[in-house]
Amino acid sequence: MTTTRRPIVAGNWKMNTTVAEAVVLAAAVRDAVGAASGVEVVVCPPAVSLFPVQAVLEGGDVALGAQNVHFESGGAHTGEVSVSMVASAGATHVIVGHSERRARFGETDEWVSRKVRAILDARLVPVMCVGETLAEHDAGRTDAVVTAQVRAGLGAVSKDEAHRVVVAYEPVWAIGTGRPAPPEGANETCGTIRSAVAHAFGPGVADAIRIQYGGSVTAANAATLFAQPHIDGALVGGASLVASTFGVIVAAAEARNR
């Protein structure tokens, strides 16, 4: 399948790796990925490792992402980091609205919107996560849930900048469970997301915006997922902690546009 959208594969390392381990993993990912022509590759280590990982990646083809930011530029927000802080450490991408942040730390659609706005203002790339829980999925509410999350998350974004946002569809019931969404089902929901973007910003923006899939992505299922017309890459969790596996996933994304 050929598309003009450049695939993006991002590794979310979550709360894994010490600083020393992150440096070793970053070097291994850099070597495993090589010059991934046509694919945007990002790794997102814990905040304490951003700067040392950037030193490893500098000058190469793998970009650096943060796992979270606060929407305020500074102040009395103990334990938080600002967009300018992660940018100063070399990050060019930021994950926002991950289901773990929503469920465990009370992150709301309003907060996601404010974070997306702050990230865009800093000229970084927001990777905005949306997705339904198992109960919502089983109740047939997937389309309604993800459409509402997309509309809220992009509520403070203009038409001219909407294409800069990456949307990651991550069904909550598939994250870390070994139960990925069926490729056709994932594609259908990514199509729903694209339709929500078209409703808000028009078909041109919808065609340009990149939509990742996340949730138990592996070397074995990546190519099948990337063959779907609405899926433009992956937000990879556990598999991104193994450089060789992550390299295979990136290669599958690279093969998509051949």
C-alpha positions as CSV (number, residue, x, y, z in Angstrom):
1,M,0.0,0.0,0.0
2,T,1.3,3.5,-0.9
3,T,0.3,6.7,1.0
4,T,1.9,10.2,1.2
5,R,1.7,10.1,5.0
6,R,5.1,9.3,6.5
7,P,4.7,6.5,9.0
8,I,5.8,7.2,12.6
9,V,6.9,4.5,15.1
10,A,7.4,5.6,18.7
11,G,8.7,3.6,21.6
12,N,7.1,4.3,24.9
13,W,9.5,3.0,27.5
14,K,7.1,3.9,30.4
15,M,8.6,3.6,33.9
16,N,11.4,1.2,32.8
17,T,15.2,1.6,32.6
18,T,17.7,3.4,34.8
19,V,19.7,6.1,33.2
20,A,22.5,3.7,32.5
21,E,20.1,1.2,31.0
22,A,18.4,3.8,28.9
23,V,21.7,4.9,27.4
24,V,22.5,1.3,26.4
25,L,19.0,0.7,25.0
26,A,19.1,4.0,23.0
27,A,22.4,3.0,21.4
28,A,21.0,-0.4,20.6
29,V,17.9,1.1,19.0
30,R,20.0,3.5,17.0
31,D,22.0,0.7,15.6
32,A,19.0,-1.6,15.0
33,V,17.0,1.0,13.2
34,G,19.9,2.4,11.1
35,A,18.8,4.9,8.5
36,A,15.1,4.2,8.4
37,S,14.3,5.9,5.2
38,G,10.7,7.2,5.0
39,V,9.9,6.4,8.7
40,E,9.9,8.8,11.6
41,V,11.3,6.9,14.6
42,V,11.0,8.2,18.2
43,V,12.0,6.8,21.6
44,C,10.4,8.1,24.8
45,P,12.5,7.3,27.9
46,P,11.7,8.3,31.4
47,A,12.2,12.1,32.0
48,V,15.4,11.5,34.0
49,S,17.0,9.9,31.0
50,L,16.0,12.4,28.3
51,F,19.3,14.4,28.2
52,P,21.7,11.4,28.3
53,V,19.6,9.6,25.7
54,Q,19.7,12.6,23.5
55,A,23.5,12.6,23.7
56,V,23.4,9.0,22.3
57,L,20.9,9.8,19.5
58,E,22.3,13.2,18.5
59,G,23.0,13.4,14.8
60,G,21.2,10.1,14.0
61,D,17.8,9.2,12.6
62,V,16.0,8.5,15.9
63,A,14.2,11.4,17.6
64,L,13.6,11.9,21.3
65,G,10.2,12.1,22.9
66,A,8.9,12.8,26.4
67,Q,6.2,10.7,28.0
68,N,4.3,13.6,29.6
69,V,4.4,17.3,30.3
70,H,2.5,19.9,32.3
71,F,0.6,22.5,30.4
72,E,1.9,25.4,32.5
73,S,5.2,26.9,31.7
74,G,6.5,26.8,35.3
75,G,5.5,27.4,38.9
76,A,4.5,25.4,41.9
77,H,3.8,22.0,40.3
78,T,6.0,19.7,42.3
79,G,7.1,16.6,40.4
80,E,6.0,17.9,37.0
81,V,8.1,19.0,33.9
82,S,7.3,21.8,31.5
83,V,7.4,21.7,27.7
84,S,10.4,24.0,27.7
85,M,12.2,21.6,30.1
86,V,11.8,18.6,27.9
87,A,12.7,20.7,24.8
88,S,15.9,21.9,26.5
89,A,16.8,18.2,27.0
90,G,16.4,17.6,23.3
91,A,12.9,16.2,23.0
92,T,11.0,16.9,19.8
93,H,7.8,14.9,20.6
94,V,5.6,14.5,23.6
95,I,3.1,11.8,24.4
96,V,-0.2,13.2,25.9
97,G,-3.4,11.6,27.1
98,H,-2.1,8.1,27.5
99,S,-4.8,5.9,29.1
100,E,-2.5,5.2,32.0
101,R,-2.3,8.9,32.6
102,R,-6.1,9.3,32.3
103,A,-7.0,6.3,34.5
104,R,-4.3,6.5,37.2
105,F,-3.5,10.1,37.4
106,G,-6.8,11.7,36.6
107,E,-5.8,13.4,33.4
108,T,-9.0,14.8,31.7
109,D,-9.8,15.8,28.2
110,E,-9.4,19.4,29.2
111,W,-5.9,18.8,30.4
112,V,-5.0,16.8,27.3
113,S,-6.3,19.8,25.2
114,R,-4.2,22.3,27.2
115,K,-1.1,20.1,26.9
116,V,-1.6,19.7,23.1
117,R,-1.8,23.5,22.9
118,A,1.4,24.0,25.0
119,I,3.3,21.5,22.9
120,L,2.3,23.0,19.6
121,D,3.2,26.5,20.9
122,A,6.7,25.2,21.6
123,R,6.9,23.8,18.1
124,L,7.1,20.2,19.3
125,V,5.0,17.3,18.1
126,P,2.1,16.1,20.3
127,V,1.4,12.4,20.2
128,M,-2.2,12.5,21.4
129,C,-3.6,9.2,22.7
130,V,-7.2,8.2,22.5
131,G,-9.0,4.9,23.2
132,E,-11.9,3.1,24.8
133,T,-12.0,0.8,27.8
134,L,-13.1,-2.8,27.6
135,A,-16.5,-1.9,29.0
136,E,-16.9,0.8,26.4
137,H,-15.8,-1.5,23.7
138,D,-18.1,-4.3,24.7
139,A,-21.0,-1.8,25.0
140,G,-20.4,-0.7,21.3
141,R,-19.3,2.8,22.4
142,T,-15.9,2.8,20.7
143,D,-16.7,5.3,18.0
144,A,-18.5,7.7,20.4
145,V,-15.7,7.6,22.9
146,V,-12.8,8.1,20.5
147,T,-14.7,10.8,18.6
148,A,-15.3,12.7,21.8
149,Q,-11.7,12.4,22.9
150,V,-10.4,13.6,19.5
151,R,-12.7,16.6,19.4
152,A,-11.8,17.6,23.0
153,G,-8.1,17.0,22.5
154,L,-8.0,19.1,19.3
155,G,-10.4,21.7,20.6
156,A,-7.8,24.4,21.0
157,V,-6.0,23.6,17.7
158,S,-6.4,25.6,14.5
159,K,-7.0,24.1,11.1
160,D,-3.5,25.3,9.9
161,E,-1.7,23.4,12.7
162,A,-3.9,20.3,13.2
163,H,-1.8,18.3,10.8
164,R,1.2,18.6,13.1
165,V,-0.6,16.5,15.7
166,V,-0.1,12.7,15.7
167,V,-3.1,10.8,17.0
168,A,-2.4,7.4,18.6
169,Y,-5.4,5.0,18.9
170,E,-4.8,2.8,21.9
171,P,-7.7,0.7,23.0
172,V,-7.2,0.4,26.7
173,W,-8.1,-3.3,26.7
174,A,-5.2,-4.1,24.3
175,I,-2.4,-2.2,26.1
176,G,0.1,-4.7,27.7
177,T,-2.4,-7.5,27.5
178,G,-1.1,-9.4,24.5
179,R,-4.5,-9.0,23.0
180,P,-4.1,-6.5,20.1
181,A,-7.2,-5.2,18.3
182,P,-7.9,-7.1,15.1
183,P,-6.2,-5.2,12.3
184,E,-9.5,-4.5,10.4
185,G,-11.1,-3.3,13.6
186,A,-8.2,-1.1,14.5
187,N,-8.3,0.3,11.0
188,E,-12.0,1.0,11.3
189,T,-11.6,2.9,14.5
190,C,-8.6,4.9,13.0
191,G,-11.0,5.7,10.1
192,T,-13.5,7.0,12.7
193,I,-10.7,9.2,14.1
194,R,-9.9,10.5,10.6
195,S,-13.6,11.2,10.1
196,A,-13.7,13.2,13.3
197,V,-10.7,15.2,12.1
198,A,-12.4,15.8,8.8
199,H,-15.5,17.0,10.5
200,A,-13.5,19.5,12.5
201,F,-10.9,20.7,10.0
202,G,-11.9,19.4,6.5
203,P,-10.9,16.4,4.4
204,G,-7.4,17.9,3.5
205,V,-6.3,17.9,7.1
206,A,-7.9,14.5,7.7
207,D,-5.9,13.0,4.8
208,A,-2.7,14.6,6.1
209,I,-2.9,13.8,9.8
210,R,-1.0,10.6,11.0
211,I,-2.8,8.1,13.1
212,Q,-0.8,5.4,15.0
213,Y,-2.1,2.2,16.5
214,G,-0.9,1.1,19.9
215,G,-1.7,-1.9,22.1
216,S,0.3,-5.1,22.1
217,V,2.1,-4.3,18.9
218,T,4.8,-6.9,18.2
219,A,7.2,-7.9,15.5
220,A,4.8,-10.6,14.4
221,N,1.7,-8.4,13.9
222,A,3.3,-5.0,12.9
223,A,3.2,-5.6,9.1
224,T,-0.4,-6.7,9.1
225,L,-1.4,-3.6,11.1
226,F,0.6,-1.3,8.9
227,A,-1.0,-2.7,5.8
228,Q,-4.3,-1.1,6.9
229,P,-5.0,2.1,5.0
230,H,-5.8,4.4,8.1
231,I,-2.9,3.1,10.3
232,D,0.3,5.3,9.9
233,G,2.6,3.6,12.4
234,A,2.6,2.5,16.0
235,L,3.0,3.6,19.5
236,V,4.9,0.6,20.9
237,G,5.1,-0.3,24.6
238,G,6.8,-3.4,25.8
239,A,8.3,-4.4,22.4
240,S,10.2,-1.1,22.3
241,L,12.3,-2.3,25.2
242,V,14.0,-4.9,23.0
243,A,16.0,-3.1,20.3
244,S,16.0,-5.9,17.8
245,T,12.2,-6.3,18.0
246,F,11.7,-2.5,17.8
247,G,13.9,-2.6,14.7
248,V,11.7,-5.2,13.0
249,I,8.6,-3.1,13.7
250,V,10.3,0.0,12.2
251,A,11.3,-2.1,9.1
252,A,7.7,-3.2,8.7
253,A,6.6,0.5,8.7
254,E,9.3,1.3,6.2
255,A,8.0,-1.5,3.9
256,R,4.5,0.0,3.9
257,N,5.3,2.7,1.4
258,R,7.4,0.7,-1.0
